[in-house]
Every structure is written in structure tokens, then in C-alpha cells.
């Protein structure tokens, strides 16, 4: 089985090569993103493996189908970048990694919360310069604060457990009520109640037409003044321009992002020697109470191992004509 990887980084090659010793597939890793111009590179392969910022449009899928591709393997959980209807009509099956390490993303969520609160990133830079002054580094106790989680899947529940360990009251909103959330001590809430009562709001829901821009001018207006907003899920859950207005009005006092709505042209690349053309993103960076990481929440050795194992097992199941447990339909 010949597999071509798009948007591949050195860590992808390391973990997939190690896991592939069990399968002996032929792997080829490309740094290029998959798009209408690069899709022709899949000629001669049987499986295409992609990541979150590859654009699998109807045009791309048609090119892949013309080359005989029958399986699209996502090495991620999200699939909003795939035109599923076109894939189905062309007979291309789509598989994903529904869960790799919820702890990786949950723990990064807490890293953003703690860094924004205790300003350890600013303290680090000060001390490096011999500045030991504490002015401007004031934080607050997480213990006793109310945290609101939008989305109570595996990552949301892992985040809830950690926050409960800090002594937080945890409110949760999801379309389906979870018995596990009950057992953790999460209080189910309406969105409006969550907005109005939470000191910290963290997003852990998938991106769907219903959740697109779930954080917008209207929802921000319902939040506590001075709220901390965290997003380690999908960039388009947040209306970035509305958040910038919220920051300027000091309705939002802390913003932590690991994802960004227009991240496709930015994240996973070294742009340090280039002029970034995204004015909205650069405006975000101008705030001293905004912390942005480049979609690294998933990046632990545990998660990368699980992603490689699940992806290659998905491909093995396809090759052996077995039921595809992780197929996206």
C-alpha cells in the first residue's frame, strides 16, 4: 500500500516511520499542503494522508479520484476541511483519528489559563533581562473561580477534571447530557447562564454550521466583564473581529488561542523572516493580554504515537476490506 502524506513535518515522519514497522507500507512525506495545485502529486499512490489545514475541496477530490485514490486518511479528529458529499459521490472513503490524547489538549488549555493569569511568559523575559520587579504581574487564585466549558466531549471532560482539581466550580454546556460529566461534578447550564456566570470560558466543541462564530458580539456582551476566553478547539468558533472589540472595551481581559480562523496561511510554518499580511492576526498580537500558540495543543509524544497508530490501522482495515470503525460518513 503506497501512501502519500501532505503537510508533513519531521515529527510526523518520525512517529509514522516507527509505527509503520508493524505494517510495512510505502510512505512518502511531503511538506506541501494538499490543494488543487499539489493534488497531482498523488499520482501513483493508493492513499492520501492529510492534516487540519489541507483544503480537500470538490476540485481536489475530483483530481484525486481521477488518479485512482480511494481512501483519504485524516491524521486528526476534525473533518470540516473535507467536502464529504463530493468524496462520497466519487467513491472516496474518509477516515479520521477520533481521539488521540484528550489530556494533551486539556493540559495545554490549562497552560494557557495559568500563563495568562500568572503572566509567567512576561516574568521569564523580565528575569532574563535582570528585571525582578513584580509590578504588572498580579494574578488571581483559580480556586473558587467559575469555569464554563462549551463542549463536554473527551477533551472537555479532561479539562473539567483538571479544573475541579484546582478547586474551580465548573459549568458545562453540550447538546447531549453526559453521565460522566455528572460524576465529575460539572453543573449543566444554558449558554446564557454559562456566559453570565463564568470567570473563564473554554471552547471544546467541534466546528459545525451551528457552532460557527458561537463566540460573537452578542455572546461576548452576555459575558462577565473581565472574562478569560480560551480556544483550543477550532478557530472559526470565534468571530475574531468581535473579540478584538471585546478586548478594546475590556469586556475580555484575557484571551488564549491555540487556533485561529485564518490559520491556514500561518500556522505550522516558520514565517519569522517574512511580513505577515494578516492585519487581524497582527492586531491580536498587539494586545499584552493575548497569548497565542500555533496549534500545538495536540503536540505530545503520547498523542503523536496514537495518531500514527490509529491512522495506519485505519489504512490497514481499508486494505483488508474490513469495516472502517473511524470512517466519516
URGIGI-V358259 format. One line per field, one symbol per residue. psi: psi as a letter, one per 30 degrees, with the letter a starting at -180 (. if undefined). burial: b if it has 9 or more other ideal C-beta (glycine too) atoms within 8 Angstrom, else e. Layout:
psi: ???
burial: ???
This chain:
psi: kkkkklhkleeeeeeeeeefffehljkkkkfklkafefffffkflfkkklaegkjileeeeeeeefggkfkjjkhlelgfgkjeeeeeffgjkklajfkdjfeeeeeeeeeeeeeeefhfeeeeeeefggjgkfkggkalkekflkkkkjjhaeeeeeeeeeeeffglkjkkklfkkkeeeeffgkjklleeeeeffkfkkkkglljleefkhfjaeeeefflkkglkkkjgdkegfkjeeeeeeeeefgekfkkkkflkehfegelgljgfgljkfjeeeeeeffkfgkkklihgefileeeeeeeeeeeeeeeeeeeghlkjfgkj.
burial: bbbbbbbbeeebbebbbebbeebebebbbbeebbbbebbeebeebbbbbbbebbbbbeebbbbbbebebbbbbbbbebbebbbbebbbebebbbbbbeebbbbbbbbbbbebbbbbbebeebbeebbeeeeeeeeebeeeebeebbbbbbbbbebbbbbbbbbbeeebebbbbbeeebeebbebebebbebebbbbbbbbbbbbbbbeeebbbbbbbebbeebbeebbbbbbbbbebbbbebbbbbbeeebbebbbbbbbebbeebbeeeeeeeeeebebbbbbeebeebbbbbbebbebebbbbbbbbbbbebbbbbeeeeebebebe
